Amino acid sequence: MPAYGLPRWSDLTREERYFTCILFTDLMNDSSPLWKLLGHQLGYGNGVQVIDQGYEVCLFRDAARPEFGLVERHRELEKLTFDLLLTLSNNAIVVIEAKAHQGFNNIQIDTLHRSREILRMSKSWPSKELRIVGLCSSRYSLKARTRRQFDALVTWQGLAEVYARSRAVYLKANSIYGN
C-alpha cells in the first residue's frame, strides 16, 4: 500500500473493462503477440493480420448512424457493447468477449451469435465473416457446451506470456477468477 494509506485502484479492481483497456493499449502498440495466440486457432495463415482494433464498441448503435449506414437499426442491440473488436486484413471481424472474475453467461454468448447472424444477413455490412473469441482465466473450467460457442479461446495467462510490459496486470486478471 502506498505511503498515503489508500490502496491503488489498479490493485483493487476486478473489472474486466480495466483489463481489456490495458489489452487495447497493448494492441494499439503491437497486435502481433495476441494474433500469434489467435491466428492459427481461427484457421488463418500467416498472410492475415490485424489492421484495426476497437474497444467497448457499440457497433449496432454507431455503425447504424445515417452518415455510415453500415448496418440496419436494431434498437434492442444498440446498447450491446463488444469488449474488443479486431478487423483483419481479409475483411473478417473478431469479437473478443472478456471475463476476469466470473465466467461466461449463456445469454451474452447467445447475443453474440445473434449479432453475428444479423451482420451476416445485412445487406449493408461489408464483412460477412465474424469470429467470436473468449478471453478468460486459465483457472476457469469451461463446460463443453460453452467452449463450443467460441471460435477460439485465449487466457489472461497466455497474454501475460506474450505481453511482458503488462504481465503483472494480466496475471492479476488471471488470478481473480471466482473471487
N, C-alpha and C positions, 0 to 999 in steps of 0.2 A: 504494500500500500504506500502511495506517495506520502511525503512528509506532511502535507497539509491535512491528512486524515481521511480524505474521501477516496473511495476506490476509483480506479479508471473505469469509465463506462465500457470500454472495449473488453475489460476483464469480466464485467457483469453480464453482458448481453448474451442471449441465446437466440436472438432473432436472425433468421436466415437471410433477411434483406441486408443485414450488415455484412455477412459473409459473402453474399453474392455481389455486393457492391465492391468488395475487395477483389473478387474474381473479375468483375467487369473492368476494374482498373488494370489488373494484370493482362486481361485480354486486349485492352487498348494498347498496351505496351508491346505485347507479343502473344498472339493467339496460338502459335505453333506448339507449345507444350501441351495445352489442352487438346489440340487437334491430333497430336500423336496418340493420346489416350483414346480418342473417339473415332477418328477416321476409319480405321480398319474394322472396329466394331460395327460401324454403319455400312461397311462394304465399299468404301470409297478408296480408290487408288491414290498414289502419290500426287497425281495431277490436280486433285481437288483441294482447294484451300479456303480458309475463312477470309472473306473480303469485307465483312462488316459485322458489327455486333450491337445489340441493343440491350438495355437494362430496364426492367419494370415497364415493359411495352404494353400499352393499351391498344392493341392492333385494331380491334373492331370499332373502337372509338375514333382513333386518329386516322387510320387508312380510309375510313368511310367519309371523311370530310370532303365536301364538294370539290375543293381545289385539287384533291388527289384522286378520288373516285376509284380507289384500288379494290374496294370490297363493298358489297351491298350492306346496308344498315341491318344490324341485328341488335336491337335495343337491349335484349336480355343478356347480351355478351359485351356490351360497351364498357362495363367496369371490370371485365376479365383482364387481369394483368399477367403477362408472361414474365417469369423471373429473368430469364436471359434468352435472347434470340441470336442465332448466328445465321448470316447469309453466306452461302457457299458460292464458289466460282462457277459451279454447274447450275446455278439458279435455284438450288434447293434451300430450304429453311430448316434450321434445327431449333426446336424449342427445348429449353432446359428447365425442368421443374426441380427446384431445390428444396431439401429438407435438412434440418440440423438436429434439433432436439426431439423431433417427432417423426413419425412415419408418414407414408403417402396415404392420401384419402381417396377412396374409390370414386367419390363424387367429382373430385378435382380431375382425376385421371379420365373419367368419362367425359368431362367437359373439354379436356384437351383433344380427345378423339373426335368429339362432335365438331370442334373448331377445325380440326384437320379436314373433315369431310366437307364442311361449309366452304373452306378455301379451295379444296379440290373441285367442287362443283361450281364455284364462282366463275362467271364469265369475265370478270374484271381482274381478278387476282392473277398476277403474272407467273407465279410459281405453283406448280401442281404437286410438287414433292415437299412434304413436311414431315420431318422425323422428330420423334419425341424421345427425349433423354431424361433419365432420372439421375439426380445428384443427391447422395445421401451419405450417412455414416457407414463405415465399414463394419460397425458393430450392429447394424440393423439387419436382421434376418428377414428378407422379403419373402412373402408367401409366393409360391409358384405362379398363382394367378396374377398377382401384382407384377411380378418380374416379367411375365409375358406381355404386359401392357406397354412396355417400353421397347424402343428400337435399340437402345444401348443404356448402360448404367456406368456411372463414374462415382467414385467416392472422394470425400474430402481428404482421406488418407492418400489416395492417388494424386490429388492435386498438390498435397504437401511435398510429395516426392519430386514433382516437376517444376514447381514454382518456389525456389529457395527463398526469395525475398519475403514471401507471405507464408512460409512454412508454419510458423507458430500460430497464425490465425486459422489456417486450415486444420491443423492438429487439434485446436480447440473445438472447431466446428465438428470434427470427427468424434471428439471425446464426450460431447454433451448429450448425445442421443439418450433419451429416456429419463433425463433428469430435469 
